[in-house]
């Protein structure tokens, strides 16, 4: 009796061993079609892609000799020397669909579809085929996302009691541990500053040899040292510019701490270089930075005489000039108490500037028309526990996020809200904060560094 054609796995045909749970392109499972010469059905069975649960080594394909080939579908091996019997890998690059089935997508269209996949799912794309593997690892997929305007934020946190950085998605529903940063002990235990530019997370701190910058690259999931700033510094202001994949730094102190700086620089992630900017009007350290109205703002801090500064400065990259803005920062604490305060906790959401007052746990919004601050109620995180230190106050597009200690426990609490804006129609309306459960009691409630990457 004719059995017709059968689909057998390679180990069934040649007795070879099975390697499970290995999805690398070089060890992807193969299927072969075998049959008997007595088959008269004249029908062919198109092969399906191999199941992930049965992944087979491909060293013994040359040992297999097939009695016949199919007229449609995929021909993966034959004793014949005809071109149609050439052994081909059966990953997504080579899988052939009969003409009656759906045609394959062009690479360009496929790239546009993949660019819209959430970044948290990119690790799965690495197992599809070699072309998509290269697309992710080379950074080309991130360039396509940037060109078509597809961006999503990720939050990177370094907390006390932990030796590694952690990355969270926008909703803090998933997290992943970054590779170990291979810096020396001096860098690991000392103060650090962080800022993101494009797909780069830059960490600046002091090693035994001096102040250095380490760079985490999202595409390759690796750390690399350098390049260092033109003027190495500590306790400086910084901000990211997502539109240009760049970052700004300004102020701070020198490596020895003997001089308060008024210099500024811009980092370009596409060229991996630092560029010197014009000097600010004021020397300042322990200041904060933000990007608003297509300008880089530097607020607060202390000058070379250790006096508290309430003025701000805005850098216009078009005119390459700084504008001094008197009394831009509102401070409630007396000068002697403020000397122990952290740098100002500021964030920009929907192109509006917000400040978290560290003595009263109160949120305020800056009204640009009157250059004044409007109160918007308290926040659910204790920013006053350590005078502003150990708290993260960031923006995720149109949302504000605050991370730190809460009254109910010792773990890390995360809350977010969507502010309506900073116009005169704000009234006295308070914000509704939404708790984000993931992360509570998983990391320490004292945050050393926190940066937002938009890519």
C-alpha positions in Angstrom: 0.0 0.0 0.0 1.3 3.4 -0.9 2.1 5.5 2.2 2.4 8.8 0.2 4.7 11.5 1.4 5.7 12.1 4.9 7.3 14.9 6.8 10.1 13.7 9.1 12.4 15.6 11.4 16.1 15.1 10.6 16.8 12.9 13.7 14.0 10.6 12.5 15.6 10.3 9.1 19.2 10.0 10.2 19.1 9.3 13.9 20.8 12.5 14.8 20.5 14.2 18.2 18.1 17.0 19.0 19.3 20.2 20.6 16.4 21.9 22.4 15.8 25.6 23.2 18.6 26.9 21.0 17.1 29.4 18.6 20.4 30.7 17.1 20.4 31.0 13.3 23.3 28.6 12.9 21.5 25.8 14.8 18.0 26.2 13.6 16.0 23.0 13.0 15.5 21.6 9.5 12.7 19.5 8.0 13.1 17.1 5.1 10.5 15.6 2.8 10.8 11.9 2.0 8.5 9.5 0.1 8.2 6.2 -1.8 8.5 5.6 -5.5 5.1 4.0 -5.4 3.3 7.3 -4.6 0.9 8.3 -7.3 -1.1 11.1 -5.7 0.8 13.7 -7.6 0.2 16.1 -4.7 2.9 17.8 -2.7 2.9 18.9 0.9 4.4 22.4 1.6 6.6 22.5 4.6 5.8 24.6 7.7 8.5 26.5 9.6 10.1 24.3 12.3 8.6 24.3 15.8 10.7 26.1 18.4 10.3 23.1 20.7 12.3 20.9 18.3 15.5 22.5 17.2 17.9 20.2 15.4 21.6 20.4 14.5 22.2 20.5 10.8 25.6 18.7 10.5 24.1 15.5 9.0 22.0 17.0 6.2 24.6 15.8 3.7 24.0 12.2 4.8 20.4 12.2 3.8 19.4 10.9 0.4 15.9 11.5 -0.8 14.0 9.2 -3.1 12.0 12.0 -4.8 11.4 15.7 -4.6 8.2 17.7 -4.4 6.9 19.8 -7.3 5.8 22.7 -5.0 6.8 23.8 -1.6 10.4 23.6 -0.3 13.0 21.2 -1.5 15.6 20.9 1.2 17.7 18.0 0.0 18.1 15.4 -2.7 20.6 13.0 -4.1 20.0 14.8 -7.5 22.5 17.4 -8.7 19.7 19.6 -10.1 19.6 23.3 -8.9 16.2 22.7 -7.4 17.7 20.2 -4.9 20.2 22.5 -3.3 20.1 22.4 0.5 18.9 25.7 1.9 18.5 27.0 5.4 14.9 27.0 6.5 14.8 30.2 8.6 12.6 33.1 7.6 15.1 34.4 5.1 14.8 31.3 2.9 11.3 29.9 3.5 9.5 29.7 0.2 5.7 30.0 0.0 3.9 28.5 -3.1 2.6 31.0 -5.5 -1.0 30.5 -4.3 -0.1 31.6 -0.8 0.8 35.1 0.5 3.8 36.7 -1.1 6.7 37.8 1.1 7.1 41.4 2.2 9.9 43.6 0.9 12.7 44.4 3.2 11.7 48.1 3.4 8.2 47.3 4.4 9.3 44.7 6.8 11.7 47.2 8.4 8.9 49.8 8.9 6.7 47.1 10.6 9.5 46.0 12.9 10.3 49.6 13.8 6.9 49.9 15.4 7.3 46.9 17.6 7.8 47.9 21.3 11.5 47.9 22.3 10.8 45.5 25.1 10.1 42.8 22.5 13.3 43.3 20.5 15.1 40.4 22.2 12.6 38.1 20.5 13.5 39.5 17.1 17.1 38.4 17.5 16.0 34.8 17.0 14.0 35.3 13.7 16.9 35.4 11.2 20.3 36.8 10.6 19.0 39.9 8.7 16.8 41.0 11.5 19.5 40.2 14.0 21.9 42.6 12.2 19.1 45.2 11.9 18.7 45.3 15.7 22.4 45.0 16.7 23.7 47.5 14.2 21.4 50.2 15.4 19.7 50.5 12.0 16.3 49.7 13.4 16.7 52.5 15.9 17.6 54.9 13.1 14.5 53.9 11.2 12.4 54.5 14.3 13.9 58.0 14.7 13.3 58.8 11.0 9.6 57.9 11.1 9.1 59.5 14.5 8.5 56.3 16.6 9.9 56.8 20.1 9.2 55.3 23.5 10.8 56.1 26.9 12.7 53.8 29.2 13.7 54.6 32.7 17.2 53.6 34.0 17.7 53.5 37.7 20.7 52.9 40.0 19.7 52.5 43.7 21.5 52.0 46.9 22.3 48.4 47.9 22.5 47.3 44.2 25.6 46.8 42.1 23.8 47.0 38.7 21.6 49.4 36.8 18.1 48.4 36.0 15.9 49.4 33.0 12.2 49.8 33.2 9.5 50.3 30.5 7.2 53.3 30.5 4.6 51.6 32.7 7.2 49.9 35.0 5.5 46.6 34.2 8.8 45.0 33.1 12.4 45.4 34.1 15.7 44.1 33.1 19.2 44.1 34.7 21.9 45.8 32.6 25.3 44.2 32.3 27.8 44.9 35.0 29.6 48.2 34.6 33.3 47.3 34.5 34.6 50.4 36.3 37.1 50.4 39.2 36.0 50.4 42.8 36.5 54.2 43.1 34.0 54.8 40.4 31.5 52.2 41.7 31.4 53.6 45.2 31.6 57.3 44.4 29.1 59.9 43.3 27.9 59.7 39.7 25.9 61.8 37.2 23.8 60.3 34.4 22.2 61.5 31.2 20.8 59.9 28.1 21.4 60.8 24.5 19.7 58.8 21.8 20.4 55.2 22.6 23.3 56.0 24.9 23.2 56.1 28.7 26.2 58.2 29.9 27.5 57.8 33.4 30.1 60.3 34.6 32.1 59.7 37.8 35.6 59.5 39.3 38.0 56.6 38.8 41.5 56.4 40.3 42.9 58.1 37.2 40.4 60.9 37.3 36.8 61.8 36.1 35.7 59.5 33.3 32.5 58.8 31.3 31.1 55.3 30.7 28.6 54.8 27.9 25.9 52.1 27.8 24.7 51.3 24.2 21.2 50.0 24.0 21.7 48.3 20.6 24.6 46.1 21.7 23.7 45.9 25.4 27.3 46.7 26.3 29.3 49.3 28.3 32.2 51.2 26.8 34.5 53.8 28.3 34.6 57.3 26.8 34.7 59.6 25.2 35.3 61.9 28.2 34.0 65.4 28.3 36.2 68.2 27.0 36.1 69.7 30.6 35.7 66.8 33.1 33.3 67.9 35.8 31.2 66.8 38.7 27.9 68.1 40.3 26.8 69.6 36.9 23.4 70.2 35.3 22.4 68.0 32.4 19.5 67.4 30.0 18.5 65.2 27.0 17.2 66.4 23.7 15.3 63.6 22.1 14.7 65.3 18.8 18.4 65.5 18.0 19.6 62.4 20.1 22.0 64.7 22.0 22.6 65.7 25.6 23.7 68.9 27.3 25.9 69.5 30.4 26.8 72.7 32.1 28.4 74.0 35.3 29.7 71.8 38.0 33.1 71.7 39.6 36.5 70.6 38.3 38.1 67.2 39.1 39.8 68.6 42.2 36.7 70.6 43.3 38.8 73.8 43.4 36.8 75.7 40.8 33.2 76.2 40.0 32.5 76.1 36.3 30.4 78.1 33.9 31.4 76.0 30.8 28.9 73.9 28.9 29.1 71.1 26.3 26.9 69.1 24.0 27.2 65.4 23.3 26.2 64.0 19.9 25.3 60.3 20.1 25.3 59.8 16.3 29.0 60.8 16.1 30.0 59.9 19.7 31.6 63.3 20.3 31.5 66.2 22.7 31.3 69.8 21.4 32.1 72.9 23.4 29.4 75.6 23.9 29.6 79.2 24.9 30.1 79.9 28.6 27.1 80.7 30.9 26.7 84.1 32.6 27.0 82.5 36.1 29.3 79.9 37.6 27.2 77.3 39.3 27.3 73.8 40.8 24.6 71.6 42.2 22.3 73.0 39.5 19.7 71.2 37.4 19.0 71.2 33.7 16.0 70.7 31.4 15.1 71.1 27.7 12.0 73.3 26.9 11.0 75.5 24.0 13.9 74.1 22.0 16.3 75.5 24.5 18.6 74.1 27.2 17.8 75.6 30.6 20.0 75.6 33.7 18.4 76.4 37.0 19.5 77.1 40.6 22.7 75.8 42.2 25.4 77.6 44.1 28.1 80.0 42.9 31.8 80.2 43.7 30.9 82.0 47.0 28.5 79.2 47.9 25.6 81.5 47.6 22.2 80.2 46.5 21.2 81.1 43.0 17.6 81.5 42.0 18.3 82.7 38.5 18.1 80.5 35.4 19.8 80.5 32.0 18.6 79.4 28.7 20.8 78.4 25.8 19.5 78.9 22.2 21.4 76.6 19.8 20.2 78.7 16.9 21.9 81.9 18.1 24.5 80.1 20.2 23.8 82.5 23.1 22.7 82.3 26.8 19.9 84.3 28.2 19.9 85.1 31.9 16.5 84.8 33.6 16.3 86.5 37.0 14.3 84.8 39.8 13.3 81.8 37.7 13.6 79.4 40.6 11.3 79.7 43.6 12.8 78.6 46.9 11.0 78.4 50.2 13.8 77.1 52.5 16.1 79.6 54.3 19.6 79.9 52.9 21.2 78.1 55.8 18.8 75.1 55.5 19.0 75.1 51.7 22.7 74.5 51.8 22.1 70.9 52.5 19.4 70.6 49.8 19.8 68.5 46.7 19.9 70.2 43.2 16.4 71.4 42.2 14.0 68.6 41.3 12.6 69.7 37.9 11.0 68.0 34.9 9.3 69.1 31.7 6.1 67.5 30.5 4.1 68.7 27.5 6.7 71.5 27.2 5.8 72.8 30.7 8.2 73.1 33.6 7.4 71.5 36.9 9.3 71.6 40.2 9.1 69.3 43.3 9.6 71.4 46.4 11.9 69.3 48.7 10.9 70.9 52.0 7.1 70.6 51.6 6.6 67.7 49.1 4.7 70.2 47.0 4.4 70.2 43.2 4.6 73.5 41.3 4.2 74.5 37.6 6.0 77.4 36.0 3.7 79.9 34.3 5.8 81.3 31.4 3.6 84.4 30.8 4.0 85.8 34.3 7.3 84.0 35.1 5.8 82.8 38.3 5.1 79.4 40.0 1.6 78.0 40.6 1.0 75.4 43.4 -0.5 72.1 42.4 -0.7 70.1 45.6 1.4 67.5 47.3 3.1 64.4 45.9 2.7 60.9 47.4 6.5 60.4 47.8 8.6 61.8 50.7 10.9 64.2 49.0 11.7 65.8 52.3 13.1 62.6 53.9 16.6 63.4 52.9 16.2 67.0 51.7 15.6 66.0 48.1 18.3 63.4 47.9 17.4 59.8 46.9 14.3 60.9 45.0 13.8 60.8 41.2 11.4 63.3 39.5 11.2 62.7 35.8 8.9 63.2 32.8 7.8 60.5 30.3 6.5 62.6 27.4 3.2 63.9 28.7 3.5 62.2 32.1 5.3 63.1 35.3 6.9 60.3 37.4 8.1 60.5 40.9 10.1 57.6 42.6 11.2 57.4 46.2 10.2 56.5 49.7 6.6 56.5 50.9 4.9 56.6 54.3 3.5 53.1 54.1 6.8 51.1 53.8 10.5 50.9 53.2 10.3 49.9 49.5 10.5 52.0 46.5 7.2 53.7 45.5 6.4 54.8 41.9 3.6 57.2 41.0 2.7 58.9 37.7 0.2 61.5 36.6 -0.8 63.5 33.5 -0.7 67.2 34.2 -3.1 69.4 32.2 -0.4 72.1 31.5 0.9 75.3 32.9 -1.4 78.0 31.5 -3.5 80.4 33.5 -6.5 78.1 33.2 -4.8 75.7 35.7 -6.8 77.1 38.7 -6.2 75.3 42.0 -6.8 71.8 40.6 -4.6 69.1 42.1 -3.2 66.2 40.1 -4.4 62.6 40.4 -1.4 60.4 41.0 -1.6 56.8 39.8 0.5 54.2 41.7 2.7 51.8 39.6 3.1 48.6 41.6 6.0 47.1 39.8 9.2 48.0 41.5 7.8 48.4 45.0 10.0 46.6 47.5 12.2 45.3 44.7 14.7 48.1 44.8 15.9 50.4 47.6 13.8 53.5 48.2 17.0 55.7 47.9 17.7 56.4 44.3 21.3 57.4 43.4 20.8 58.0 39.7 17.8 58.0 37.3 17.7 58.8 33.6 15.1 58.6 30.9 16.0 57.4 27.4 13.6 58.1 24.5 14.4 56.0 21.5 
